[in-house]
Amino acid sequence: MKLKTILMGSAIAGVSSMAFAQDMASDMTLVSWGGAYQASQQKAYVEPYLEMNPDVSITWDESSAEAVAKLRAMNEAGNITWDLVDVVASDAIRLCDEGLAMEIDFNEMLAEGDDGSSAEDDFGDFIVSDCYIPQIVYSTAAAYRPDLLPEGAPAPDSICAFFDTETYPGKRALEQRPINNLEWALLCDGVAKDDIYDVLETEEGQDQAFAKLDTIKDDIVWWSAAAEPPQLLADGEIVMGSSYNGRWFSAIEEQDQPFEMLWDAQVFDLDGWIIPTGLPEDRLARVMDFVRYATDTQRLADQAKYISYGPARASSAPLVGDHAELGIPMGPHMPTAPENSENVFVYNYTWWADYRDDLDSKFQAWLAQ
């Protein structure tokens, strides 16, 4: 079978696993986020894949937060050094729109579900881009230290506790980017959840969000790596913070930190793979062999043994069981658990793909003021 490949900027189509039976590269560079999430990837499917393919070596690069800028630079230089890149959905949409990520024929390139469903049906609504292979559903959520709250202060039950420095004095950690922060700012300034992106699309709405953030700017500790907020909270340098729900799970359940989750207005998001365009055929063949394995029903269910992120395949959900080391049921710790998702905020991937560059610039200018 001939591999239909157009290098440097085009997608491939009509590829089956038979196309990759030979001439596969013996090494890959995978790009992810480091920390607990990358460790879950390593345990759930990288190590088993290497056991089946002992002549293959895999190198990790922890640059996913900079994936868009770095792939743009690699493409400009004509030197793509990454083979498979883990990104959030909005970044995948941007990379796809710019021709930097390869289009995926889901049913042809990926394994069908263990229940017999096609890959496309199994992933369902989580397929938000023609270039994006979803892996997990996660959320950006908040946590706090009850012992650091003022005596008599009620336990916070709203994300707006971040903006209430009178009831909850002290530093709070937020991610150093506009995403989530602008939505929470408008939500806590009285904008209805369903109207957030319509308001944020206007100059006035953006000014309103930044003005709300101004009210706590002096109390914010900005983070760029998701491991930072749990450490800051453990050290007592903040009273509350945002991070990925899997990071909080790791701190609370694996490290026995005295934190409490604040699930209110947790922001659902997707994480998954993109394949850079322009890979030589032998590297592309290895990537496709790996990604077909790493995103099948069992592997995505296995990942949930190590971190509290929901698998993106419907057929994986019934297979989610206990934590591999702690033995505790993982279901109640998922962001999608009913008791955790009573008030969620659904992230608008396509909106941020359109507005991210402009609002990144505006956010950086606001930080510098």
FENBELWO-V200070 format. One record per pair of residues at least 24 apart in sequence whose ideal C-beta (glycine too) atoms are under 8 Angstrom apart, sorted by the first residue. I is the first residue (numbers start at 1). J is the second residue. Records with the same first field share a line. If there is no record, write none. Layout:
# FENBELWO-V200070
I->J  J
This chain:
# FENBELWO-V200070
3->281  284  285
5->281  284
7->277  278  279  280
8->75  78  277  278
9->75  99  277  278
10->99  277
11->102  103  130  131  277
12->102  103  105  284
13->103  105  108
14->105  108
15->105  108  109  288
16->108  109
17->109  288  289  292
19->285  288
20->285  286  288  289
22->285
23->281  282  285
24->282  285  286  289
25->83  280  282  283  285  286
26->55  56  57  286
27->56  57  58  59  286
28->56  57  58  59  83  84  283  286  287  290
29->58  59  60  61  81  82  83  84
30->58  59  60  61  82  83  84  85  86
31->60  61  62  63  64  67  82  84  85  86
32->60  61  62  64  86
33->62  64  65  86  226
34->60  62  225  227
35->225  226  227  247
36->227  246  247  249  250  306  307
37->226  244  246  271  307  309
38->62
39->306  307
40->246  303  306  307  309
41->86  294  303
43->302  305  306  324
44->299  300  302  303  305  306
45->293  294  299  302  303
46->294
48->299
49->290  293  294
56->286
65->224  225
67->91  95
68->94  95
71->95  100  101  276
72->98  100
74->276
75->100  277  278
78->278
80->276  277  278  279
82->276
83->275  276  279  283  286  287
84->273  274  275  287  290  291
85->273  274  275  276
86->135  271  272  273
87->132  271  272  273  274
88->269  270  271
89->128  129  132  134  269  270  271  272  347  349
90->179  347  349  350  352  353  356
91->353
92->128  129  131  132  272  274
93->128  129  132  349  350  353
94->353  356
95->131  274
96->129  130  131  132  274
97->353
99->277
100->276  277
101->129  131  132  274  275  276  277
102->131  274  275  276  277  279
103->130  131
104->130  131  132  133  275
106->133
109->288  291  292
110->291  292  295  296
111->292  293  295  296  297
113->297  313  314  315
114->296  297  298  315  319
115->297  314  315
117->314  315
122->297  313  314  315
123->312  313  314
124->314
126->270  312
128->270  349  350
129->349
131->274  275
132->270  272  273  274
133->272  273  274  291  295
134->270  271  272  312
135->270  271  272  273  295  300  303  311  312
136->270  271  272  300  303  309  310  311  312
137->268  269  270  309  310  311  312  335  336
138->244  245  246  268  269  270  271  309  310  335
139->244  245  266  267  268  269  335  344
140->175  180  242  243  244  245  266  267  269
141->242  243  244  245  248  261  262  263  266  267  335
142->240  241  242  261  262  263  264  266
143->229  230  233  240  241  243  248  251  252  259  260  261  262
144->168  233  239  240  241  259  260  262
145->233  236  239  240  258  259  260
146->258  260
147->258
148->236  239
149->239
155->260
156->240  262
157->262  264
158->262  264  265
159->184  187  188  262  264  265
160->184  187  188
161->240  262
162->188  216  240  242
163->188  212  215  216
165->216  219
168->239  240
169->239
170->219  238  239  240
171->219  220  221  232  237  238  239
172->216  219  220  221  238  239  240  241
173->220  221  222  223  228  229  232  233  238  240  241  242  243
174->220  221  222  223  241  242
175->222  223  224  226  242  243
176->222  223  224  367
177->360  363
178->356  359  360  362  363
179->347  352  356
180->242  267  347
181->209  213
182->206  209  210  213  359
183->267  345
184->265  345
185->209  210  212  213
186->212
187->265  345
188->212
193->345
196->345
197->348  351
200->351  355
201->351  355
206->359  362
210->362  366
213->366
222->367
230->255  257  259
233->257  259
245->308  309  333  335
246->307  308  309
249->307  308  333
250->307
253->323  326  328  333
254->325  326
261->340
263->335  340  341  342  343
264->343
265->343  344  345
266->335  340  341  344  345
267->344  345  346  347
268->335  344  345  346  347
269->347  349
270->312  349
271->309
272->312
304->330  334
305->330
308->333  334  335
309->334  335
310->334  335  336
